[in-house]
Amino acid sequence: MTTLRAAIPDDLHEAVLAQAEREHISVDALISRTLRAAVALPLLGLSVEERAVRGNWEDFDRIMSRVPDAPPVPGDEK
């Protein structure tokens, strides 16, 4: 196992801590899973269109239902 150090903004750190707590997993596990997904998709050689075809609207709706109905974080406004 390798240790990776990264400087991240405080608001991102707080979001990572909150997400890990919501999912009842460690921050290390959350970051490992996220990095694995980020590097695995391009390695599959799939285009965005090919990945989109594999999507499922029911899964999308289920996941999006977990997003709180709140105003965007300052700086993320449209």
JOURSUL-V13893 format. One record per residue. N is the residue number from 0. RES is the residue in one letter. PHI is phi as a letter, one per 40 degrees, with the letter a starting at -180 (999 if undefined). Layout:
BEGIN
n res phi
N RES PHI
N RES PHI
END
This chain:
BEGIN
n res phi
0 M 999
1 T b
2 T c
3 L b
4 R b
5 A a
6 A c
7 I b
8 P c
9 D d
10 D c
11 L c
12 H d
13 E c
14 A c
15 V c
16 L d
17 A c
18 Q c
19 A c
20 E c
21 R c
22 E c
23 H f
24 I b
25 S c
26 V c
27 D d
28 A c
29 L c
30 I c
31 S c
32 R c
33 T c
34 L c
35 R c
36 A c
37 A c
38 V c
39 A c
40 L c
41 P c
42 L c
43 L c
44 G g
45 L c
46 S c
47 V d
48 E c
49 E c
50 R c
51 A c
52 V c
53 R c
54 G c
55 N b
56 W c
57 E c
58 D c
59 F d
60 D c
61 R c
62 I c
63 M c
64 S c
65 R c
66 V c
67 P c
68 D c
69 A a
70 P c
71 P c
72 V c
73 P d
74 G h
75 D b
76 E c
77 K c
END
